[in-house]
Amino acid sequence: MQEQGTMELIAAWLPFLILLAVVWVGYRYSMKHYRSHVDEVNAVNQQIVDTNREMIAELKEIKQILKDQN
């Protein structure tokens, strides 16, 4: 008799637990994808910053050359 009550309890909670597991797996996957995307964006942003620094240095050199010519 006790086993039947336990089986009914498991049968009642099983769909909820499966749904909870699917949501948890989906959350983990989306967070992994999100972290990957953030890392990629940060790398691109760093490349842009580095390029801007190089361009500023080159523009300063050009400015100095132009000043020296005058």
CYANA upper distance limits for C-alpha pairs under 8 A (distance plus 0.5 A):
  1 MET  CA      5 GLY  CA      7.22
  2 GLN  CA      6 THR  CA      6.83
  3 GLU  CA      7 MET  CA      6.59
  4 GLN  CA      8 GLU  CA      6.68
  5 GLY  CA      9 LEU  CA      6.68
  6 THR  CA     10 ILE  CA      6.69
  7 MET  CA     11 ALA  CA      6.52
  8 GLU  CA     12 ALA  CA      6.53
  9 LEU  CA     13 TRP  CA      6.75
 10 ILE  CA     14 LEU  CA      6.21
 11 ALA  CA     15 PRO  CA      8.11
 13 TRP  CA     17 LEU  CA      6.66
 14 LEU  CA     18 ILE  CA      6.56
 15 PRO  CA     19 LEU  CA      6.60
 16 PHE  CA     20 LEU  CA      6.54
 17 LEU  CA     21 ALA  CA      6.61
 18 ILE  CA     22 VAL  CA      6.71
 19 LEU  CA     23 VAL  CA      6.68
 20 LEU  CA     24 TRP  CA      6.62
 21 ALA  CA     25 VAL  CA      6.64
 22 VAL  CA     26 GLY  CA      6.59
 23 VAL  CA     27 TYR  CA      6.54
 24 TRP  CA     28 ARG  CA      6.72
 25 VAL  CA     29 TYR  CA      6.69
 26 GLY  CA     30 SER  CA      6.59
 27 TYR  CA     31 MET  CA      6.58
 28 ARG  CA     32 LYS  CA      6.67
 29 TYR  CA     33 HIS  CA      6.71
 30 SER  CA     34 TYR  CA      6.46
 31 MET  CA     35 ARG  CA      6.54
 32 LYS  CA     36 SER  CA      6.73
 33 HIS  CA     37 HIS  CA      6.68
 34 TYR  CA     38 VAL  CA      6.64
 35 ARG  CA     39 ASP  CA      6.65
 36 SER  CA     40 GLU  CA      6.75
 37 HIS  CA     41 VAL  CA      6.68
 38 VAL  CA     42 ASN  CA      6.57
 39 ASP  CA     43 ALA  CA      6.70
 40 GLU  CA     44 VAL  CA      6.84
 41 VAL  CA     45 ASN  CA      6.59
 42 ASN  CA     46 GLN  CA      6.61
 43 ALA  CA     47 GLN  CA      6.81
 44 VAL  CA     48 ILE  CA      6.80
 45 ASN  CA     49 VAL  CA      6.74
 46 GLN  CA     50 ASP  CA      6.64
 47 GLN  CA     51 THR  CA      6.60
 48 ILE  CA     52 ASN  CA      6.58
 49 VAL  CA     53 ARG  CA      6.71
 50 ASP  CA     54 GLU  CA      6.80
 51 THR  CA     55 MET  CA      6.66
 52 ASN  CA     56 ILE  CA      6.61
 53 ARG  CA     57 ALA  CA      6.74
 54 GLU  CA     58 GLU  CA      6.72
 55 MET  CA     59 LEU  CA      6.52
 56 ILE  CA     60 LYS  CA      6.63
 57 ALA  CA     61 GLU  CA      6.83
 58 GLU  CA     62 ILE  CA      6.71
 59 LEU  CA     63 LYS  CA      6.50
 60 LYS  CA     64 GLN  CA      6.62
 61 GLU  CA     65 ILE  CA      6.67
 62 ILE  CA     66 LEU  CA      6.64
 63 LYS  CA     67 LYS  CA      6.67
 64 GLN  CA     68 ASP  CA      6.62
 65 ILE  CA     69 GLN  CA      6.73
 66 LEU  CA     70 ASN  CA      7.02
